[in-house]
Amino acid sequence: MTALVNASGQHPPMTVNNGGLVLTALILAGGSNGINSILVALGVRQVITPQTIPKPPATKAWIAVRAIRDPADKGDIDVMIGPMQTVSNSIEEPPLAGTIKGESGLGFLAFFSRDRGRFPVYGGFDVEPAQELFVVLKFKERKARGPHKVSAGAIIDHDLKI
C-alpha cells in the first residue's frame, strides 16, 4: 500500500512501515472482492449491479460476432447483419453493420482487454426481433449464419471461423 500511495505523487514519499504491511495483508486477504470494494469506494470503479449491466432495450435484441481467423490473415472483415437484401450486382446479402479490424487475443491476458476480433468490440449490435436475420462475414470468402428469428431482449454471440 505504501508503494501505491507513493506512486500517486500527491504526498512526499513515505517509508514502508508495519501499518502499511498490515493494511496490504488485510486487502489481499479480502481477495478480488475486497480490492474491488476499495476501488469502488475510491471512485476508481463503478458499482456493478444487475441494473447497471449493459443490456439491449426491451424492444430490441443484441447480436455480436467474433471472427476466428488464422493469425497469418490480416485485413478488415466486413460484418453484415440483418434481413437479406438484393444489392445492385444482384447478390443478396444483409446490410453492412460494421468492420472487424483486428483479431481476438489469445491466452490469459485476453480476458483483460477489448476483443478487437469482435463486432461490436463491446456490447451488442441492435436488431429488430421477430424478423429473419442473417449474419455474414466477408473476408476472402463469405461465411454466413442464419436465418434466425430472435426475441426481444435476446443477447446472441456468434463465433464464425473465417
OpenMM code with the backbone's topology and positions (N, CA, C; nanometers):
from openmm import Vec3, app, unit

residues = "MET THR ALA LEU VAL ASN ALA SER GLY GLN HIS PRO PRO MET THR VAL ASN ASN GLY GLY LEU VAL LEU THR ALA LEU ILE LEU ALA GLY GLY SER ASN GLY ILE ASN SER ILE LEU VAL ALA LEU GLY VAL ARG GLN VAL ILE THR PRO GLN THR ILE PRO LYS PRO PRO ALA THR LYS ALA TRP ILE ALA VAL ARG ALA ILE ARG ASP PRO ALA ASP LYS GLY ASP ILE ASP VAL MET ILE GLY PRO MET GLN THR VAL SER ASN SER ILE GLU GLU PRO PRO LEU ALA GLY THR ILE LYS GLY GLU SER GLY LEU GLY PHE LEU ALA PHE PHE SER ARG ASP ARG GLY ARG PHE PRO VAL TYR GLY GLY PHE ASP VAL GLU PRO ALA GLN GLU LEU PHE VAL VAL LEU LYS PHE LYS GLU ARG LYS ALA ARG GLY PRO HIS LYS VAL SER ALA GLY ALA ILE ILE ASP HIS ASP LEU LYS ILE".split()
positions = [
    Vec3(0.0827, -0.1186, 0.0000),
    Vec3(0.0000, 0.0000, 0.0000),
    Vec3(0.0872, 0.1250, 0.0000),
    Vec3(0.1975, 0.1197, 0.0714),
    Vec3(0.2862, 0.2351, 0.0763),
    Vec3(0.3377, 0.2687, -0.0629),
    Vec3(0.3746, 0.1674, -0.1396),
    Vec3(0.4228, 0.1908, -0.2762),
    Vec3(0.3130, 0.2513, -0.3631),
    Vec3(0.1883, 0.2099, -0.3433),
    Vec3(0.0757, 0.2639, -0.4197),
    Vec3(0.0533, 0.4106, -0.3852),
    Vec3(0.0586, 0.4440, -0.2556),
    Vec3(0.0429, 0.5832, -0.2127),
    Vec3(0.1583, 0.6670, -0.2661),
    Vec3(0.2796, 0.6149, -0.2617),
    Vec3(0.3946, 0.6886, -0.3135),
    Vec3(0.3828, 0.7111, -0.4636),
    Vec3(0.3266, 0.6150, -0.5348),
    Vec3(0.3137, 0.6263, -0.6800),
    Vec3(0.2139, 0.7344, -0.7196),
    Vec3(0.1204, 0.7686, -0.6302),
    Vec3(0.0219, 0.8719, -0.6632),
    Vec3(0.0886, 1.0080, -0.6770),
    Vec3(0.2005, 1.0297, -0.6091),
    Vec3(0.2767, 1.1533, -0.6227),
    Vec3(0.2112, 1.2744, -0.5588),
    Vec3(0.1050, 1.2559, -0.4800),
    Vec3(0.0362, 1.3691, -0.4188),
    Vec3(0.0980, 1.4093, -0.2850),
    Vec3(0.1776, 1.3219, -0.2273),
    Vec3(0.2387, 1.3476, -0.0971),
    Vec3(0.3875, 1.3161, -0.1065),
    Vec3(0.4668, 1.3683, -0.0135),
    Vec3(0.6078, 1.3286, -0.0111),
    Vec3(0.6186, 1.1775, 0.0102),
    Vec3(0.7209, 1.1138, -0.0482),
    Vec3(0.7340, 0.9679, -0.0341),
    Vec3(0.7367, 0.9247, 0.1117),
    Vec3(0.6678, 0.8150, 0.1382),
    Vec3(0.6624, 0.7587, 0.2732),
    Vec3(0.7490, 0.6338, 0.2773),
    Vec3(0.7938, 0.5994, 0.3950),
    Vec3(0.8722, 0.4766, 0.4095),
    Vec3(0.7775, 0.3618, 0.4448),
    Vec3(0.8186, 0.2411, 0.4064),
    Vec3(0.7383, 0.1224, 0.4385),
    Vec3(0.7421, 0.1015, 0.5892),
    Vec3(0.6217, 0.0808, 0.6474),
    Vec3(0.6156, 0.0577, 0.7917),
    Vec3(0.5211, -0.0581, 0.8205),
    Vec3(0.5118, -0.0962, 0.9466),
    Vec3(0.4288, -0.2100, 0.9842),
    Vec3(0.2810, -0.1850, 0.9545),
    Vec3(0.2349, -0.0628, 0.9701),
    Vec3(0.0945, -0.0310, 0.9414),
    Vec3(0.0616, -0.0565, 0.7948),
    Vec3(0.1512, -0.0160, 0.7052),
    Vec3(0.1307, -0.0399, 0.5624),
    Vec3(0.1333, -0.1875, 0.5277),
    Vec3(0.2218, -0.2613, 0.5932),
    Vec3(0.2286, -0.4061, 0.5696),
    Vec3(0.1006, -0.4761, 0.6161),
    Vec3(0.0488, -0.4367, 0.7336),
    Vec3(-0.0742, -0.4963, 0.7848),
    Vec3(-0.1916, -0.4616, 0.6944),
    Vec3(-0.2003, -0.3352, 0.6502),
    Vec3(-0.3084, -0.2927, 0.5608),
    Vec3(-0.3025, -0.3695, 0.4287),
    Vec3(-0.1839, -0.3864, 0.3737),
    Vec3(-0.1679, -0.4639, 0.2499),
    Vec3(-0.2127, -0.6077, 0.2699),
    Vec3(-0.1752, -0.6675, 0.3828),
    Vec3(-0.2149, -0.8064, 0.4120),
    Vec3(-0.3668, -0.8180, 0.4239),
    Vec3(-0.4316, -0.7200, 0.4875),
    Vec3(-0.5778, -0.7234, 0.5016),
    Vec3(-0.6471, -0.7112, 0.3656),
    Vec3(-0.5960, -0.6234, 0.2813),
    Vec3(-0.6555, -0.6060, 0.1482),
    Vec3(-0.6406, -0.7337, 0.0671),
    Vec3(-0.5212, -0.7933, 0.0687),
    Vec3(-0.5001, -0.9168, -0.0057),
    Vec3(-0.5839, -1.0308, 0.0506),
    Vec3(-0.6045, -1.0321, 0.1811),
    Vec3(-0.6867, -1.1362, 0.2424),
    Vec3(-0.8334, -1.1226, 0.1991),
    Vec3(-0.8751, -1.0005, 0.1651),
    Vec3(-1.0121, -0.9789, 0.1179),
    Vec3(-1.0339, -1.0279, -0.0236),
    Vec3(-0.9273, -1.0649, -0.0924),
    Vec3(-0.9384, -1.1173, -0.2283),
    Vec3(-0.9842, -1.0112, -0.3278),
    Vec3(-1.0246, -1.0577, -0.4445),
    Vec3(-1.0625, -0.9655, -0.5515),
    Vec3(-1.1851, -0.8839, -0.5132),
    Vec3(-1.2772, -0.9417, -0.4364),
    Vec3(-1.3958, -0.8683, -0.3943),
    Vec3(-1.3578, -0.7532, -0.3009),
    Vec3(-1.2632, -0.7788, -0.2112),
    Vec3(-1.2178, -0.6742, -0.1212),
    Vec3(-1.1475, -0.5620, -0.1954),
    Vec3(-1.0643, -0.5976, -0.2919),
    Vec3(-0.9946, -0.4963, -0.3714),
    Vec3(-1.0955, -0.4175, -0.4541),
    Vec3(-1.1949, -0.4868, -0.5126),
    Vec3(-1.2978, -0.4188, -0.5897),
    Vec3(-1.3754, -0.3207, -0.5019),
    Vec3(-1.4074, -0.3596, -0.3792),
    Vec3(-1.4802, -0.2713, -0.2875),
    Vec3(-1.4000, -0.1447, -0.2578),
    Vec3(-1.2697, -0.1595, -0.2408),
    Vec3(-1.1844, -0.0433, -0.2155),
    Vec3(-1.1809, 0.0473, -0.3384),
    Vec3(-1.1679, -0.0112, -0.4583),
    Vec3(-1.1648, 0.0693, -0.5803),
    Vec3(-1.2972, 0.1414, -0.6034),
    Vec3(-1.4091, 0.0779, -0.5690),
    Vec3(-1.5393, 0.1441, -0.5790),
    Vec3(-1.5457, 0.2593, -0.4800),
    Vec3(-1.5012, 0.2372, -0.3560),
    Vec3(-1.5038, 0.3415, -0.2536),
    Vec3(-1.4160, 0.4608, -0.2918),
    Vec3(-1.3058, 0.4340, -0.3605),
    Vec3(-1.2165, 0.5424, -0.4042),
    Vec3(-1.2664, 0.6113, -0.5305),
    Vec3(-1.3712, 0.5583, -0.5911),
    Vec3(-1.4259, 0.6185, -0.7126),
    Vec3(-1.3528, 0.5800, -0.8394),
    Vec3(-1.2654, 0.4800, -0.8326),
    Vec3(-1.1901, 0.4352, -0.9493),
    Vec3(-1.2757, 0.3435, -1.0369),
    Vec3(-1.3634, 0.2659, -0.9745),
    Vec3(-1.4512, 0.1732, -1.0455),
    Vec3(-1.5963, 0.2065, -1.0170),
    Vec3(-1.6838, 0.1634, -1.1089),
    Vec3(-1.8265, 0.1823, -1.0925),
    Vec3(-1.8852, 0.0612, -1.0203),
    Vec3(-1.9875, 0.0863, -0.9390),
    Vec3(-2.0564, -0.0240, -0.8722),
    Vec3(-2.1326, -0.1015, -0.9789),
    Vec3(-2.1089, -0.2322, -0.9880),
    Vec3(-2.1774, -0.3171, -1.0849),
    Vec3(-2.2937, -0.3859, -1.0141),
    Vec3(-2.4126, -0.3562, -1.0605),
    Vec3(-2.5332, -0.4202, -1.0098),
    Vec3(-2.6096, -0.4734, -1.1292),
    Vec3(-2.7089, -0.5580, -1.1081),
    Vec3(-2.7881, -0.6048, -1.2220),
    Vec3(-2.8494, -0.4892, -1.3015),
    Vec3(-2.8734, -0.3756, -1.2357),
    Vec3(-2.9317, -0.2609, -1.3050),
    Vec3(-2.8307, -0.1864, -1.3915),
    Vec3(-2.7013, -0.1978, -1.3635),
    Vec3(-2.6011, -0.1232, -1.4398),
    Vec3(-2.5315, -0.2062, -1.5467),
    Vec3(-2.5602, -0.3362, -1.5531),
    Vec3(-2.5003, -0.4206, -1.6565),
    Vec3(-2.5653, -0.3858, -1.7897),
    Vec3(-2.4859, -0.3569, -1.8937),
    Vec3(-2.5447, -0.3203, -2.0221),
    Vec3(-2.6327, -0.4323, -2.0774),
    Vec3(-2.7459, -0.3938, -2.1331),
    Vec3(-2.8360, -0.4901, -2.1951),
    Vec3(-2.9138, -0.4194, -2.3052),
    Vec3(-2.9694, -0.4954, -2.3985),
    Vec3(-3.0420, -0.4330, -2.5085),
    Vec3(-3.1712, -0.3682, -2.4589),
    Vec3(-3.2195, -0.2676, -2.5338),
    Vec3(-3.3500, -0.2112, -2.4990),
    Vec3(-3.4569, -0.3206, -2.5025),
    Vec3(-3.5664, -0.2999, -2.4322),
    Vec3(-3.6708, -0.4026, -2.4202),
    Vec3(-3.7319, -0.4412, -2.5544),
    Vec3(-3.7282, -0.3514, -2.6526),
    Vec3(-3.7904, -0.3798, -2.7829),
    Vec3(-3.6899, -0.4224, -2.8887),
    Vec3(-3.5646, -0.4442, -2.8501),
    Vec3(-3.4586, -0.4824, -2.9443),
    Vec3(-3.3900, -0.6089, -2.8954),
    Vec3(-3.2997, -0.6595, -2.9774),
    Vec3(-3.2124, -0.7706, -2.9394),
    Vec3(-3.0704, -0.7305, -2.9759),
    Vec3(-2.9724, -0.7991, -2.9186),
    Vec3(-2.8322, -0.7725, -2.9495),
    Vec3(-2.7708, -0.8933, -3.0166),
    Vec3(-2.6913, -0.8662, -3.1191),
    Vec3(-2.6107, -0.9704, -3.1821),
    Vec3(-2.4665, -0.9226, -3.1824),
    Vec3(-2.3751, -1.0114, -3.1472),
    Vec3(-2.2321, -0.9843, -3.1540),
    Vec3(-2.1665, -1.0988, -3.2297),
    Vec3(-2.0613, -1.0669, -3.3048),
    Vec3(-1.9933, -1.1663, -3.3869),
    Vec3(-1.8439, -1.1598, -3.3593),
    Vec3(-1.7833, -1.2761, -3.3374),
    Vec3(-1.6380, -1.2839, -3.3228),
    Vec3(-1.5836, -1.3644, -3.4395),
    Vec3(-1.4875, -1.3056, -3.5092),
    Vec3(-1.4234, -1.3737, -3.6221),
    Vec3(-1.3044, -1.4528, -3.5712),
    Vec3(-1.3034, -1.5797, -3.6038),
    Vec3(-1.1904, -1.6655, -3.5683),
    Vec3(-1.1124, -1.6874, -3.6971),
    Vec3(-0.9883, -1.6377, -3.6998),
    Vec3(-0.9105, -1.6467, -3.8224),
    Vec3(-0.7691, -1.6929, -3.7968),
    Vec3(-0.7054, -1.7343, -3.9029),
    Vec3(-0.5660, -1.7750, -3.8976),
    Vec3(-0.4815, -1.6520, -3.8633),
    Vec3(-0.3868, -1.6627, -3.7707),
    Vec3(-0.3052, -1.5468, -3.7330),
    Vec3(-0.2317, -1.4825, -3.8507),
    Vec3(-0.2063, -1.5577, -3.9568),
    Vec3(-0.1370, -1.5016, -4.0732),
    Vec3(-0.2286, -1.4135, -4.1575),
    Vec3(-0.3606, -1.4296, -4.1437),
    Vec3(-0.4561, -1.3496, -4.2210),
    Vec3(-0.4689, -1.2113, -4.1603),
    Vec3(-0.4402, -1.1107, -4.2382),
    Vec3(-0.4515, -0.9720, -4.1936),
    Vec3(-0.5506, -0.9002, -4.2840),
    Vec3(-0.6142, -0.7996, -4.2318),
    Vec3(-0.7066, -0.7198, -4.3106),
    Vec3(-0.8421, -0.7090, -4.2446),
    Vec3(-0.9218, -0.6162, -4.2963),
    Vec3(-1.0540, -0.5907, -4.2415),
    Vec3(-1.1537, -0.6980, -4.2838),
    Vec3(-1.2465, -0.7264, -4.1957),
    Vec3(-1.3543, -0.8212, -4.2229),
    Vec3(-1.4849, -0.7434, -4.2172),
    Vec3(-1.5625, -0.7468, -4.3262),
    Vec3(-1.6943, -0.6825, -4.3276),
    Vec3(-1.7939, -0.7683, -4.2513),
    Vec3(-1.8740, -0.7039, -4.1681),
    Vec3(-1.9773, -0.7720, -4.0906),
    Vec3(-2.1126, -0.7216, -4.1392),
    Vec3(-2.1944, -0.8152, -4.1845),
    Vec3(-2.3286, -0.7811, -4.2315),
    Vec3(-2.4302, -0.8526, -4.1443),
    Vec3(-2.5269, -0.7762, -4.0939),
    Vec3(-2.6284, -0.8310, -4.0043),
    Vec3(-2.7643, -0.7747, -4.0437),
    Vec3(-2.8615, -0.8625, -4.0585),
    Vec3(-2.9975, -0.8180, -4.0858),
    Vec3(-3.0664, -0.9091, -4.1848),
    Vec3(-3.1818, -0.8654, -4.2379),
    Vec3(-3.2516, -0.9455, -4.3383),
    Vec3(-3.1782, -0.9376, -4.4719),
    Vec3(-3.1919, -1.0411, -4.5527),
    Vec3(-3.1290, -1.0413, -4.6852),
    Vec3(-3.1907, -0.9327, -4.7730),
    Vec3(-3.1032, -0.8629, -4.8468),
    Vec3(-3.1470, -0.7591, -4.9401),
    Vec3(-3.0701, -0.7774, -5.0696),
    Vec3(-3.1330, -0.7473, -5.1805),
    Vec3(-3.0661, -0.7569, -5.3095),
    Vec3(-2.9916, -0.6261, -5.3345),
    Vec3(-2.8608, -0.6366, -5.3596),
    Vec3(-2.7807, -0.5174, -5.3883),
    Vec3(-2.7701, -0.4993, -5.5397),
    Vec3(-2.7058, -0.3931, -5.5845),
    Vec3(-2.7047, -0.3559, -5.7265),
    Vec3(-2.6467, -0.4628, -5.8191),
    Vec3(-2.5570, -0.5474, -5.7684),
    Vec3(-2.4994, -0.6524, -5.8537),
    Vec3(-2.5793, -0.7828, -5.8456),
    Vec3(-2.7031, -0.7750, -5.7987),
    Vec3(-2.7979, -0.8869, -5.7893),
    Vec3(-2.7604, -0.9926, -5.6862),
    Vec3(-2.6624, -0.9650, -5.6025),
    Vec3(-2.6273, -1.0575, -5.4937),
    Vec3(-2.7123, -1.0215, -5.3724),
    Vec3(-2.7620, -1.1236, -5.3057),
    Vec3(-2.8380, -1.0997, -5.1836),
    Vec3(-2.7457, -1.1094, -5.0632),
    Vec3(-2.7512, -1.0077, -4.9799),
    Vec3(-2.6753, -1.0087, -4.8556),
    Vec3(-2.7396, -0.9106, -4.7584),
    Vec3(-2.7161, -0.9298, -4.6299),
    Vec3(-2.7703, -0.8354, -4.5322),
    Vec3(-2.6965, -0.7016, -4.5399),
    Vec3(-2.7517, -0.5978, -4.4786),
    Vec3(-2.6837, -0.4683, -4.4790),
    Vec3(-2.5518, -0.4728, -4.4007),
    Vec3(-2.4572, -0.3903, -4.4437),
    Vec3(-2.3278, -0.3802, -4.3757),
    Vec3(-2.3494, -0.3155, -4.2392),
    Vec3(-2.3051, -0.3830, -4.1338),
    Vec3(-2.3218, -0.3334, -3.9973),
    Vec3(-2.1937, -0.2706, -3.9441),
    Vec3(-2.0779, -0.3201, -3.9891),
    Vec3(-1.9518, -0.2687, -3.9393),
    Vec3(-1.8347, -0.3489, -3.9908),
    Vec3(-1.7195, -0.3245, -3.9307),
    Vec3(-1.5958, -0.3880, -3.9741),
    Vec3(-1.5181, -0.4375, -3.8531),
    Vec3(-1.4611, -0.5561, -3.8661),
    Vec3(-1.3677, -0.6078, -3.7655),
    Vec3(-1.2280, -0.5759, -3.8172),
    Vec3(-1.1537, -0.4955, -3.7418),
    Vec3(-1.0227, -0.4502, -3.7873),
    Vec3(-0.9073, -0.5259, -3.7244),
    Vec3(-0.9333, -0.6018, -3.6198),
    Vec3(-0.8256, -0.6718, -3.5501),
    Vec3(-0.8553, -0.8188, -3.5358),
    Vec3(-0.7914, -0.8783, -3.4375),
    Vec3(-0.8135, -1.0199, -3.4109),
    Vec3(-0.8279, -1.0408, -3.2613),
    Vec3(-0.8891, -1.1499, -3.2244),
    Vec3(-0.9087, -1.1822, -3.0835),
    Vec3(-0.7760, -1.2217, -3.0213),
    Vec3(-0.7563, -1.1790, -2.8970),
    Vec3(-0.6356, -1.2150, -2.8257),
    Vec3(-0.6398, -1.3599, -2.7823),
    Vec3(-0.5249, -1.4109, -2.7475),
    Vec3(-0.5146, -1.5493, -2.7024),
    Vec3(-0.4600, -1.5519, -2.5603),
    Vec3(-0.4938, -1.6558, -2.4892),
    Vec3(-0.4357, -1.6774, -2.3578),
    Vec3(-0.5039, -1.5998, -2.2479),
    Vec3(-0.4399, -1.6001, -2.1346),
    Vec3(-0.4937, -1.5429, -2.0117),
    Vec3(-0.5189, -1.3932, -2.0222),
    Vec3(-0.4283, -1.3187, -2.0871),
    Vec3(-0.4418, -1.1734, -2.0943),
    Vec3(-0.5600, -1.1287, -2.1794),
    Vec3(-0.6134, -1.2150, -2.2638),
    Vec3(-0.7286, -1.1795, -2.3476),
    Vec3(-0.8510, -1.1449, -2.2627),
    Vec3(-0.8591, -1.1978, -2.1407),
    Vec3(-0.9727, -1.1690, -2.0536),
    Vec3(-0.9701, -1.0259, -2.0012),
    Vec3(-0.8571, -0.9579, -2.0127),
    Vec3(-0.8436, -0.8253, -1.9556),
    Vec3(-0.8337, -0.7150, -2.0603),
    Vec3(-0.8593, -0.7465, -2.1857),
    Vec3(-0.8506, -0.6440, -2.2900),
    Vec3(-0.9710, -0.6531, -2.3823),
    Vec3(-0.9923, -0.5457, -2.4586),
    Vec3(-1.1016, -0.5449, -2.5550),
    Vec3(-1.0736, -0.6475, -2.6636),
    Vec3(-1.1797, -0.7072, -2.7127),
    Vec3(-1.1670, -0.8091, -2.8166),
    Vec3(-1.1787, -0.7411, -2.9531),
    Vec3(-1.0657, -0.7148, -3.0173),
    Vec3(-1.0655, -0.6461, -3.1469),
    Vec3(-1.1063, -0.7380, -3.2615),
    Vec3(-1.1264, -0.8654, -3.2321),
    Vec3(-1.1734, -0.9597, -3.3323),
    Vec3(-1.3239, -0.9799, -3.3235),
    Vec3(-1.3921, -0.8885, -3.2565),
    Vec3(-1.5358, -0.8997, -3.2315),
    Vec3(-1.6061, -0.7741, -3.2811),
    Vec3(-1.7284, -0.7916, -3.3307),
    Vec3(-1.8113, -0.6766, -3.3656),
    Vec3(-1.9424, -0.6883, -3.2931),
    Vec3(-1.9841, -0.5849, -3.2223),
    Vec3(-1.9043, -0.4715, -3.1804),
    Vec3(-1.8045, -0.5128, -3.0726),
    Vec3(-1.7039, -0.4307, -3.0510),
    Vec3(-1.5976, -0.4645, -2.9566),
    Vec3(-1.6558, -0.4836, -2.8162),
    Vec3(-1.7622, -0.4113, -2.7855),
    Vec3(-1.8243, -0.4190, -2.6536),
    Vec3(-1.9758, -0.4138, -2.6712),
    Vec3(-2.0499, -0.4898, -2.5938),
    Vec3(-2.1956, -0.4868, -2.6002),
    Vec3(-2.2485, -0.5664, -2.7173),
    Vec3(-2.3501, -0.5117, -2.7845),
    Vec3(-2.4097, -0.5819, -2.8965),
    Vec3(-2.4634, -0.4852, -3.0001),
    Vec3(-2.4937, -0.5378, -3.1175),
    Vec3(-2.5496, -0.4608, -3.2280),
    Vec3(-2.7013, -0.4749, -3.2203),
    Vec3(-2.7726, -0.3618, -3.2139),
    Vec3(-2.9186, -0.3640, -3.2036),
    Vec3(-2.9824, -0.4194, -3.3294),
    Vec3(-3.0728, -0.5156, -3.3134),
    Vec3(-3.1508, -0.5683, -3.4255),
    Vec3(-3.2977, -0.5753, -3.3850),
    Vec3(-3.3829, -0.5723, -3.4860),
    Vec3(-3.5264, -0.5850, -3.4628),
    Vec3(-3.5591, -0.7323, -3.4397),
    Vec3(-3.6330, -0.7627, -3.3351),
    Vec3(-3.6709, -0.9023, -3.3107),
    Vec3(-3.7800, -0.9483, -3.4065),
    Vec3(-3.8004, -1.0776, -3.4129),
    Vec3(-3.9085, -1.1425, -3.4870),
    Vec3(-3.9001, -1.1222, -3.6380),
    Vec3(-3.7829, -1.0966, -3.6923),
    Vec3(-3.7654, -1.0963, -3.8373),
    Vec3(-3.6493, -1.1896, -3.8702),
    Vec3(-3.6448, -1.2381, -3.9935),
    Vec3(-3.5360, -1.3287, -4.0312),
    Vec3(-3.4063, -1.2501, -4.0433),
    Vec3(-3.3089, -1.2899, -3.9648),
    Vec3(-3.1795, -1.2222, -3.9633),
    Vec3(-3.0703, -1.3181, -4.0080),
    Vec3(-2.9749, -1.2642, -4.0805),
    Vec3(-2.8561, -1.3384, -4.1212),
    Vec3(-2.7347, -1.2646, -4.0681),
    Vec3(-2.6304, -1.3396, -4.0383),
    Vec3(-2.5010, -1.2835, -4.0015),
    Vec3(-2.4024, -1.3333, -4.1053),
    Vec3(-2.3351, -1.2393, -4.1741),
    Vec3(-2.2394, -1.2752, -4.2788),
    Vec3(-2.1082, -1.2024, -4.2522),
    Vec3(-1.9982, -1.2774, -4.2586),
    Vec3(-1.8642, -1.2190, -4.2541),
    Vec3(-1.8033, -1.2315, -4.3923),
    Vec3(-1.7444, -1.1231, -4.4415),
    Vec3(-1.6814, -1.1239, -4.5725),
    Vec3(-1.5351, -1.0843, -4.5574),
    Vec3(-1.4475, -1.1774, -4.5936),
    Vec3(-1.3035, -1.1505, -4.5928),
    Vec3(-1.2511, -1.1996, -4.7269),
    Vec3(-1.1952, -1.3168, -4.7343),
    Vec3(-1.1562, -1.3761, -4.8616),
    Vec3(-1.2738, -1.4533, -4.9198),
    Vec3(-1.3615, -1.4973, -4.8318),
    Vec3(-1.4822, -1.5682, -4.8717),
    Vec3(-1.5922, -1.5261, -4.7765),
    Vec3(-1.7139, -1.5683, -4.8043),
    Vec3(-1.8277, -1.5341, -4.7188),
    Vec3(-1.8585, -1.6499, -4.6245),
    Vec3(-1.8780, -1.6180, -4.4990),
    Vec3(-1.9255, -1.7147, -4.4003),
    Vec3(-2.0564, -1.6605, -4.3474),
    Vec3(-2.1595, -1.7448, -4.3497),
    Vec3(-2.2921, -1.6987, -4.3099),
    Vec3(-2.3498, -1.7861, -4.1998),
    Vec3(-2.4369, -1.7275, -4.1236),
    Vec3(-2.5120, -1.7983, -4.0222),
    Vec3(-2.6546, -1.7441, -4.0278),
    Vec3(-2.7509, -1.8323, -4.0296),
    Vec3(-2.8898, -1.7889, -4.0299),
    Vec3(-2.9695, -1.8667, -4.1315),
    Vec3(-3.0931, -1.8394, -4.1472),
    Vec3(-3.1679, -1.7302, -4.0831),
    Vec3(-3.2046, -1.7641, -3.9391),
    Vec3(-3.2158, -1.6584, -3.8604),
    Vec3(-3.2580, -1.6690, -3.7215),
    Vec3(-3.3712, -1.5708, -3.6983),
    Vec3(-3.4564, -1.6023, -3.6049),
    Vec3(-3.5537, -1.5073, -3.5519),
    Vec3(-3.5227, -1.4975, -3.4038),
    Vec3(-3.4945, -1.3779, -3.3585),
    Vec3(-3.4576, -1.3585, -3.2186),
    Vec3(-3.5717, -1.2899, -3.1450),
    Vec3(-3.5771, -1.3110, -3.0166),
    Vec3(-3.6815, -1.2484, -2.9353),
    Vec3(-3.6309, -1.1171, -2.8778),
    Vec3(-3.7240, -1.0318, -2.8379),
    Vec3(-3.6890, -0.9038, -2.7767),
    Vec3(-3.6080, -0.9288, -2.6502),
    Vec3(-3.5027, -0.8511, -2.6326),
    Vec3(-3.4170, -0.8637, -2.5154),
    Vec3(-3.3103, -0.9707, -2.5270),
    Vec3(-3.3071, -1.0449, -2.6381),
    Vec3(-3.2087, -1.1531, -2.6548),
    Vec3(-3.0682, -1.0963, -2.6730),
    Vec3(-2.9699, -1.1708, -2.6258),
    Vec3(-2.8283, -1.1383, -2.6462),
    Vec3(-2.7655, -1.2604, -2.7119),
    Vec3(-2.7262, -1.2468, -2.8394),
    Vec3(-2.6742, -1.3584, -2.9175),
    Vec3(-2.5277, -1.3320, -2.9501),
    Vec3(-2.4412, -1.4284, -2.9230),
    Vec3(-2.2995, -1.4205, -2.9585),
    Vec3(-2.2687, -1.5303, -3.0582),
    Vec3(-2.2148, -1.4910, -3.1739),
    Vec3(-2.1757, -1.5869, -3.2763),
    Vec3(-2.0233, -1.5882, -3.2873),
    Vec3(-1.9651, -1.7064, -3.3019),
    Vec3(-1.8239, -1.7231, -3.3354),
    Vec3(-1.8215, -1.7858, -3.4743),
    Vec3(-1.7607, -1.7158, -3.5702),
    Vec3(-1.7528, -1.7689, -3.7075),
    Vec3(-1.6070, -1.7809, -3.7490),
    Vec3(-1.5679, -1.8987, -3.7980),
    Vec3(-1.4335, -1.9194, -3.8488),
    Vec3(-1.4289, -1.8677, -3.9906),
    Vec3(-1.3340, -1.7792, -4.0171),
    Vec3(-1.3250, -1.7156, -4.1498),
    Vec3(-1.1982, -1.7600, -4.2201),
] * unit.nanometer
topology = app.Topology()
chain = topology.addChain("A")
for resn in residues:
    res = topology.addResidue(resn, chain)
    for name in ("N", "CA", "C"):
        topology.addAtom(name, app.Element.getBySymbol(name[0]), res)
